[in-house]
Structure formats: structure tokens, C-alpha cells
Amino acid sequence: MIPLIALMVACSATTEDARKQKEEELKQYKTELSDLKKKITKLEDELQTGSTEGIIPVVVTPIEKQLFEHFVDVSGQVEADKNIVVSPETSGKIVSIIAKEGDRVQKGQVLARLNTEAIERSIAEVKINLELATTTFKRQTNLWEQNIGSEMEFLKAKSDKESMQQKLEGLQAQLDMAVVKAPINGVVDEIIQKQGEMANPAAPFARLVNIDQVYITADVSETYLQKVHAGEAVSIEFPVISKTIKGSIFRVSSVIDPGTRTFRIRVNLDNGNNEIKPNMLAVLKINTFSAPDAIVVPSILVKKDFTGEFIFTAVKEDNKWVAKKQYIKSGIKDNNQTQVLEGLAAGDQLITKGYAQVVDGSVINL
């Protein structure tokens, strides 16, 4: 029992020593905190005194009402309605390719020709038969007018002649189908097949592009559905070619994509110099808000504390200028500018330089 009692006494002494040490540390920290509060109070008093040493030089700017606009940037892609793949209307071997890549062609211009030997032989044969049928029909007509011969012979001759004419027209149509023609005015962007290859309606022969008229499609967040309308002006930037132009919204979709929560807009553009290419990236700057007489301040000047947002203005008190902590209600922020809805008025002196060195009530020098 004696060793156990000695151990308990030793543990109790150790605990008491630790407690006294923590009490001493707490006392020291409280003393340091009191000294810090005194120093803070002294510094604040010095900043708020009217002595020459405490005057803080600042630059002020009078507030003026101005136009405030908010823009949203969306990415879009250039597309062309007349970007088509041309295929022959019939099958056959390509015997000649007349157009070259990069050629500007007109609608109906011949691009290539297919092998037409079989069709041409058939046409020659039908022409001979048509000539015979025509002669026979003429003779039967003369006989019929003289009441010679039967009506059946006359009708058969007439039918043979008309049948040969229709067959010839069909073969000539097939002959025309063996010529690949441009369906639109445009530029031959690519020749896909080569001379000597077999062409058919299912195989693309060439790509024709007309980019005199292009359009841009872009997806806009549904947040702006009620703020974006057809006919409104937009600024369009093409980063690849370092070009910015003006345009207008041609159409606004009424359907929202459930996956992306966006709606689509379209902007039509004239592109006579063909500088803008299909699939090129475009950045559209869309105006979603406009206020003609707004109070606007640089966003960097707006600060925030537990009470709310505030800004420093310069006011004159007792024949001296002091900094005033003015609480405000802000609106939309755009391009490092903030619209102020409440708390400021036109003519207020806004501290634009030196605002980081002042507190509420600091004496300042303009």
C-alpha cells in the first residue's frame, strides 16, 4: 500500500504543477492582448487626429451619371448553308475531271464526265429505229388518209414512233446524268475521287462551298432567355483572324436544351471576301442590360465588411476634408465596373487613389 500511496501523491503533484503553468501562460497572453488593444487604439486615434502628420494624400473623382451596359460572352461556330457534297446521278467510270480544287464555278458548270460509250451506242441504235418508225408512220398516215389499210396498222405505226421517241429521250437523259455538274455557285473545296475510278450516286465526288453568306450559331444560358431577342445588335470577334465585326441576332430558339440548359441563337453574316471560314470559332458579345443614367464605380473600390458593401468618399467637416465610409447597395458588375443602386449620388467625391490607406474619419488632403 505504501508504494501505491506514494505514486498517487506524485501524480497529484504533477497535475498541480501543469495547472499552475497553464494559468501563468493565460495571464501572460491576457497581458499581451491588453497591450495590443492599447496600441491599436493609439494608432486609430493618430489616424483620426487633425495633426499635419496624420493627413493622408488622396485623389478624388466626382461621380457622374453615365450609360452602363452589361454584356455576356458566348462562343459560337461559323456555318454555311451552301456547303454540299456533289455526287453523280448515275454509275460509271470517271473519264475526265474538268474542275480543279480552288476553282470558282457557276451553277450548271461541268465538273467531270463519266464513261458514256454504252449509252451513246444505244442512242445511235434508237435513232436509227426512230427514223424507220417515223418513215413507217408517215406512210401509214398517207394510206390511212386515202382509206387504204387498216386502222390497227396506222395505230401500231404511231405507237412505234412515239415509243422510240420516249426511249431516245430517256437515253439522252441518262447521257446528261453521266455529266457531273455544279448544283450551286461556289468554290471547289475538294475533289474526292480520281480519274479512272468508278463513280456512283452513293459515292461523293467533290465538295462545293459557297461562303458568300455564312451564319453563326451559339448556345446561351437560359438565364438570359428574357434578355436576348431577335434583331438586337451583337459584337462578333474572330480570334483566329483578329477581326471584330458588328451583326444582329437573326433568330432566337424557343426551346431550351434540357442537358445544357441553354437556348440557341443564330446570326447571319455577309462574307463577300470569304475571309470568314466554316467551323471557325466566334465569340459573341451580347448586351443583356442597359441603363442610360447609372452611377458606376470601379469594382476595385468596393469593399465589404460584416455590415455590407461600402466605398470611401471625401466630405468636408469643420473646414477639413475627411474620408467617409459610405455603405452602398450594388447592382450588376461588368468589365471591372459596378453599378451602384443606393448610397451614392451624382456629385459625390469618390476617393480613387489612397483609398487603401484611409479609414472612416481619416483626415485627407485632396
Salt bridges, closest charged atoms under 4 A:
GLU23 OE2 - ARG19 NE 3.50
ASP73 OD1 - LYS285 NZ 3.25
ASP81 OD2 - ARG266 NH2 3.31
ASP103 OD2 - LYS100 NZ 3.73
ASP160 OD2 - LYS156 NZ 3.01
ASP219 OD1 - ARG264 NE 2.99
GLU222 OE1 - ARG261 NH2 3.16
GLU275 OE1 - LYS243 NZ 3.53
ASP305 OD2 - LYS325 NZ 2.81
GLU309 OE2 - LYS333 NZ 3.79
ASP334 OD1 - HIS70 NE2 3.89
